[in-house]
Amino acid sequence: MNMQQRNVLEYLEGAVSKWPDKVAYSNGDPESDITFAEVFQRSAAIGSCLYSKGYYKEPVVVFMKKHPNAIVAFYGCVYGGNYYVPLDEEMPRFRIDLILSNLKPRAMICDEDTVKIANEMNFEGEIFLYDEIINSSVDIEAIDMIRSRQIDTDPIYIVFTSGSTGIPKGVVACHRSVIDYIENLSDVLEFNHDTIFGNQTPLYFDACLKELYPTLKFGATAVIIPKSLFMFPIKLVEFLNEHKINTVCWVVSALTMISSFKTFDKIKPEYLHTIAFGSEVFPIKQLNIWRECLPEAKFTNLYGPTEATGMCCYFKVDREFALDDVVPIGGPFNNTEILLLNDKNELAGPGETGEICVRGTSLTLGYYGNFEKTSEVFVQNPLNKFYPELIYRTGDIGKRNERGELVFVSRKDYQIKHMGHRIELGEIEVNVNLLDAVKICCCVYDKEKDKIKLYYVGDMTSAEIIAILKEKLPRYMIPNKVEQLETMPLTANGKIDRKMLSSMNKDN
């Protein structure tokens, strides 16, 4: 790792000096293509303008549709010595209002579409139109002065995660944690100048870091895939082939949407050689379909919380797994340590479960404007009694298998007490996902009624599923209700929307 680097914009400056005319970002339409030279020119103009108007060392909201222009605006905020806060028109209005009331930002960058929505909101700050601000003159002296004052622990972005209370929490990441992440992720997934990313995740999640900054580091290209294509597997694979996309870092449900509908019988991704997945457990049945279709491709399971800057663990799929197995999350990135702590705050023993805790440079700075919540999960390392050292408690339960690999067991929230027994909802899901006729499933628990409910998409009846589960699971693990759905509700990030399923659960 280049420990001399202390600013993410050094990636951009390196790329523009070597490959100024290469396309950096695109959404598949040639009119949207932006070269490295254009990324630099436009973002430097944005930074110069923000600084000249007195915006410095503060959050600047980027409220734009998912487009390469939004990425340029991110870098523009950083050039101005600020930190960007990505919002998107697909976010619910009440969530945007909560975020703005938490941030109280003075500046917002919009595009022609989102400015209309911004004008309807109670935003009291200054709104900049992207098409206008990129035409500002670049003040190299100001940008050099800003850079000379920036250090690697300065914030770079705030992304908002869902809080358990319903109030979003703004996670603040700094240059050093992002550089640490990008360097290690790049080593693990072996990105290079010929990498063509296919971006799936929204730009207002940290998940998009996997494409944004490695594109700059290697002079690669990132293509933003239109969200609508994730409803049409054949069209999606056609898009991958048309743009010669060879690397994807997607949530699991985006991959299973392709494999579970027998898409590979009709079309295969011709260029894909690197597939990283995370955020959910990949059913082995679906993973096998992918591996059979692309036997030469490299598959990597990634794990990590937003609070530790994206991903912090990886496992390169190197062997066959039984259908009821779980793909390990493996081991930590370089320069990161994972501590498995039991209820006594001691290291969990072999085969014992414990809370996954993260130690290292990858930790973010905490939650914006919320020291109380920050101090609940960014805590003193209980194994270190001698000097201050923070770890992040993820709330995830893990264990080590007989090979010493880390295995994700469940969220603390998904461990339930039902009929006097402690149950992992994920264990029920694994058994249902084994069934050939099931495409996707999810279990939720209604604590008030003490009932487990299973939702699934597939071509078999609920009675058939219950009959099979009765042969495989103890009585106390059999769902009280099993309901077939046409489609599984997904979050904006493409994960299964457990909150929506839980609210459906309460309604009936």
Protein Blocks (a to p, Z undefined) as FASTA:
>chain_A
ZZkbcbfklmmmmmmmmmmmbcfbdehiaklpccfklmmmmmmmmmmmmmmnopahiacd
ddddddfklmmmmmmmmmnopacddddfkbcfklmmmmmmmnopabdcddfklmmmmmmp
ccfbdcddfklmmmpccdfklmmmmmmmpcfkbcfbdcddddfkopacdddddfklmmmm
mmmmmmmnopafklccddfbdfkbfklmmmmmmmmmnopacddddfklmmmmklmmmmmm
mnopabdcddfklmmmmmmnommmmoccfklcbdcdehiacdfklmmmmmmmmmmbccdd
ddddfklgpiabdcddfbdcdfkbccdehiadehiacddddfkopacdehiacddddedj
klcfbjehilklmmmmmccdfkbckbccddddehiacdddfkopacdfbdfklpcceehi
acdfklmmmmmmmpmklmbdcddddfklopacdddddjbdfklmmmmmmmmpcfklpcfb
dcddfbdcddfkopacfklmmmmmmmZZ
